[in-house]
Amino acid sequence: MSAKDRITITIDHDLVEAAEAAVAAGNARSVSDYINSAVRERASRHARSRLWLDQQLAAVRGSGPDAYEAARRRAAAALGLSLSDDDAGTAA
């Protein structure tokens, strides 16, 4: 098991109820475990989306800088990712 950090968060009441219900049903060991799993899943999904974006952009890189930049911005918007100017060279 990886090291854990204790934090304080504020979440919507219905989400607390969902986490507690998952624990009561035996689908999670604790509310912390439930929240940890949800955050891990979202981080993994984001990483997979980012990898996909980088691969797709690598495929269009040869189309020229204007086409590449337009594709980069459209793809990021579609995936809900924000790209800074520093990200422009990450799809190699």
NORZIPE-V598407 format. One record per backbone hydrogen bond with DSSP energy under -0.5 kcal/mol. NH is the residue of the N-H (numbers start at 0). CO is the residue of the C=O. If there is no record, write none. Layout:
[[NH,CO] [NH,CO]]
//
This chain:
[[6,4] [14,11] [15,11] [16,12] [17,13] [18,14] [19,15] [20,16] [21,17] [22,18] [23,19] [24,20] [25,22] [26,21] [27,21] [33,29] [34,30] [35,31] [36,32] [37,33] [38,34] [39,35] [40,36] [41,37] [42,38] [43,39] [44,40] [45,41] [46,42] [47,43] [48,44] [49,45] [50,46] [51,47] [52,48] [53,49] [54,50] [55,51] [56,52] [57,53] [58,54] [59,55] [60,56] [62,59] [63,60] [67,63] [68,64] [69,65] [70,66] [71,67] [72,68] [73,69] [74,70] [75,71] [76,72] [77,73] [78,74] [79,75] [79,76] [80,75] [86,83] [87,84] [88,85] [89,86] [91,89]]
//
